[in-house]
Amino acid sequence: MKGSQFDAVCYRTEQREEPIPLKNLKSGEIGYSFGCTYGGDTVQVRMENGELDSWGKDECAEVNS
């Protein structure tokens, strides 16, 4: 995802407390955002099975975007 998309996802996640569905472009997995790390340009995601992961902004995209 581009920088502006990353910023929008992080804003909605952190300011509106809205979990955004994201797809990992490498693995095809779906996760829901719950936080962002701006220094590393990563999104913290909760997987559908409950596990937690961190994806770089270049390896994921918003679902239905």
C-alpha positions, -999 to 999 in steps of 0.1 A, spaced: 0 0 0 12 35 -7 21 60 20 -12 78 19 -31 45 22 -10 35 51 -17 69 68 -54 65 62 -55 29 76 -35 40 106 -57 70 112 -89 49 110 -73 22 132 -59 44 159 -82 74 160 -115 58 152 -107 24 168 -118 7 135 -102 -26 127 -94 -25 89 -94 -58 70 -60 -62 53 -46 -89 30 -10 -100 30 1 -99 -6 27 -126 -1 7 -152 19 -28 -143 10 -38 -142 47 -64 -118 60 -58 -99 92 -75 -69 110 -54 -39 119 -52 -29 156 -21 -6 156 7 10 135 44 16 139 53 47 118 90 43 123 90 9 107 60 15 84 43 -16 98 7 -25 107 -1 -47 136 -27 -72 126 -49 -98 144 -53 -128 122 -86 -146 117 -74 -174 140 -66 -149 168 -28 -148 163 -10 -115 162 14 -104 134 31 -73 120 31 -66 83 51 -40 64 30 -15 44 45 -28 11 34 -63 18 -3 -57 25 -34 -40 10 -68 -30 23 -95 -55 14 -121 -40 -8 -101 -9 -15 
